[in-house]
Amino acid sequence: MAPPILPDVLGPGLSIVFCGSAAGAASARAGAYYAGPGNRFWPTLHRVGLTPRVLVPAEFRSVLDHGIGLTDLCKTESGSDAGLSRQADDAAALAAKIVRHRPAILAFNGKRAARVFLDAEALDYGEQELRIGETAIHVLPSTSGAARRWWDESHWQRAAQAARRARGAAGG
């Protein structure tokens, strides 16, 4: 099996884990999550109150200090969603990671990974009915520059509010 393009950033007690489809081309080259110049992930984390300042992609491992985790549905391919092969997606591995680490929220950064994981052709943004144990699932508009026409930060605000409540309840 091929090594992961980017390492998981996971641990116990996380309030929220963000899951993308796979590392984008710029992220794979940089060896850091959400490194594309048009990606709004890091500024959004700060704007919605999950980080005290805008982190840069090279600081991705520091998200653990803020109760945040990072992973991707596909760990062995990189590129745009349209270029990813379905057989490289590993929903079972993602589910096992969530069961093991038990974050309060699993938040999909974009619909593609959520559709594959939830085995759903159509779904809405926001909190989903399905849970993994105690872990709530949120589907958020993608922060990719290629997805600007679907951008709506309000879904990110609601997920951040839920994450802050979970972190406060856990005493973090």
C-alpha positions as CSV (number, residue, x, y, z in Angstrom):
1,M,0.0,0.0,0.0
2,A,1.3,3.5,-0.9
3,P,2.3,5.8,1.9
4,P,-0.1,8.6,2.7
5,I,0.3,11.9,0.8
6,L,-0.2,13.8,4.0
7,P,-0.2,12.4,7.5
8,D,-3.3,12.3,9.6
9,V,-3.4,14.9,12.4
10,L,-5.6,13.1,14.9
11,G,-5.7,12.5,18.6
12,P,-8.0,12.1,21.6
13,G,-10.4,14.8,22.8
14,L,-10.7,16.7,19.5
15,S,-13.7,19.0,19.1
16,I,-13.7,18.8,15.3
17,V,-11.9,16.8,12.6
18,F,-11.9,18.2,9.1
19,C,-11.9,15.7,6.3
20,G,-11.3,16.6,2.6
21,S,-11.4,14.3,-0.4
22,A,-7.6,14.2,-0.8
23,A,-4.6,16.5,-0.8
24,G,-4.8,19.0,-3.6
25,A,-1.8,19.3,-6.0
26,A,-0.4,22.3,-4.2
27,S,-0.8,20.6,-0.8
28,A,0.9,17.4,-2.1
29,R,3.9,19.5,-3.4
30,A,4.1,21.5,-0.1
31,G,3.6,18.5,2.1
32,A,0.9,20.5,4.0
33,Y,-2.8,20.6,4.2
34,Y,-4.8,23.3,2.3
35,A,-1.7,24.9,0.8
36,G,-3.2,26.0,-2.5
37,P,-3.0,29.8,-3.0
38,G,-6.8,30.2,-3.5
39,N,-7.8,27.9,-0.7
40,R,-9.6,29.7,2.1
41,F,-9.3,27.0,4.8
42,W,-6.8,28.7,7.1
43,P,-8.4,32.2,7.0
44,T,-11.8,30.6,7.6
45,L,-10.7,28.7,10.7
46,H,-9.6,32.0,12.1
47,R,-12.7,34.0,11.0
48,V,-15.1,31.4,12.6
49,G,-13.1,31.5,15.8
50,L,-11.4,28.1,15.8
51,T,-7.9,29.5,15.8
52,P,-6.6,32.7,17.5
53,R,-4.8,33.8,14.3
54,V,-4.6,32.7,10.7
55,L,-2.3,29.7,10.6
56,V,-0.2,29.0,7.5
57,P,-0.2,25.5,5.9
58,A,3.2,24.6,7.2
59,E,1.8,24.9,10.7
60,F,-0.9,22.2,10.1
61,R,0.3,20.0,12.9
62,S,-0.4,22.8,15.4
63,V,-4.2,22.4,14.9
64,L,-4.2,19.8,17.7
65,D,-3.5,22.6,20.1
66,H,-6.9,24.1,19.1
67,G,-8.9,20.8,19.4
68,I,-8.8,20.4,15.6
69,G,-7.9,17.3,13.6
70,L,-7.2,16.8,9.8
71,T,-7.5,13.9,7.5
72,D,-8.6,13.0,4.0
73,L,-10.9,10.3,2.6
74,C,-8.2,9.4,0.1
75,K,-4.7,9.3,1.5
76,T,-2.8,7.9,-1.5
77,E,-3.8,10.2,-4.4
78,S,-3.7,13.9,-4.8
79,G,-5.3,16.4,-7.2
80,S,-8.7,17.8,-7.9
81,D,-11.8,16.0,-6.9
82,A,-12.6,15.2,-10.5
83,G,-9.3,13.5,-11.0
84,L,-9.5,11.2,-8.0
85,S,-10.3,7.5,-8.5
86,R,-13.1,6.1,-6.4
87,Q,-11.2,2.9,-5.6
88,A,-8.6,5.0,-3.7
89,D,-11.2,6.3,-1.3
90,D,-11.2,4.5,2.0
91,A,-14.4,5.1,3.9
92,A,-13.8,2.2,6.2
93,A,-10.4,3.6,7.3
94,L,-12.0,7.0,7.9
95,A,-14.8,5.4,10.0
96,A,-12.2,3.5,12.0
97,K,-10.3,6.6,12.7
98,I,-13.4,8.4,13.9
99,V,-14.5,5.5,16.1
100,R,-11.0,5.3,17.6
101,H,-10.5,9.0,18.2
102,R,-14.1,10.0,19.0
103,P,-14.1,13.7,18.0
104,A,-17.2,15.6,18.8
105,I,-17.7,16.5,15.1
106,L,-16.5,15.1,11.8
107,A,-16.7,18.0,9.3
108,F,-16.4,17.3,5.6
109,N,-14.7,20.1,3.6
110,G,-16.8,19.8,0.5
111,K,-19.5,17.4,-0.6
112,R,-17.5,14.8,-2.6
113,A,-15.9,13.1,0.4
114,A,-19.2,13.3,2.3
115,R,-21.2,11.7,-0.6
116,V,-18.7,8.8,-0.7
117,F,-18.5,8.3,3.0
118,L,-22.3,8.6,3.6
119,D,-23.0,6.7,0.4
120,A,-25.4,9.4,-0.7
121,E,-25.9,10.9,-4.1
122,A,-27.5,14.1,-2.8
123,L,-27.1,15.8,0.5
124,D,-27.4,19.2,2.0
125,Y,-24.8,21.3,3.8
126,G,-25.0,21.4,7.5
127,E,-25.4,18.8,10.3
128,Q,-26.5,15.4,9.1
129,E,-28.8,13.0,10.8
130,L,-26.3,10.2,10.9
131,R,-23.8,10.0,13.7
132,I,-20.8,7.8,14.3
133,G,-21.2,6.8,17.9
134,E,-21.3,10.2,19.6
135,T,-19.6,12.0,16.7
136,A,-21.9,14.4,14.8
137,I,-21.3,14.8,11.0
138,H,-21.3,18.2,9.3
139,V,-21.0,18.8,5.5
140,L,-19.5,22.2,4.7
141,P,-18.9,24.1,1.5
142,S,-15.4,23.4,0.1
143,T,-12.7,26.0,0.9
144,S,-11.1,25.2,-2.5
145,G,-10.7,28.1,-4.8
146,A,-12.3,25.9,-7.5
147,A,-15.5,25.8,-5.4
148,R,-16.0,29.6,-4.9
149,R,-19.5,29.7,-6.4
150,W,-20.8,27.4,-3.6
151,W,-19.1,29.3,-0.8
152,D,-21.3,30.1,2.2
153,E,-19.4,30.7,5.5
154,S,-22.6,30.4,7.6
155,H,-22.2,26.6,7.6
156,W,-18.7,26.9,8.8
157,Q,-19.9,29.3,11.5
158,R,-22.5,26.8,12.8
159,A,-20.0,23.9,12.8
160,A,-17.5,26.1,14.7
161,Q,-20.1,27.0,17.3
162,A,-20.9,23.3,17.8
163,A,-17.1,22.6,18.1
164,R,-16.6,25.4,20.7
165,R,-19.6,24.0,22.7
166,A,-18.1,20.5,22.6
167,R,-14.6,21.8,23.6
168,G,-16.2,23.8,26.4
169,A,-18.1,20.8,27.6
170,A,-14.9,18.7,27.6
171,G,-13.1,21.3,29.6
172,G,-10.7,22.2,26.8
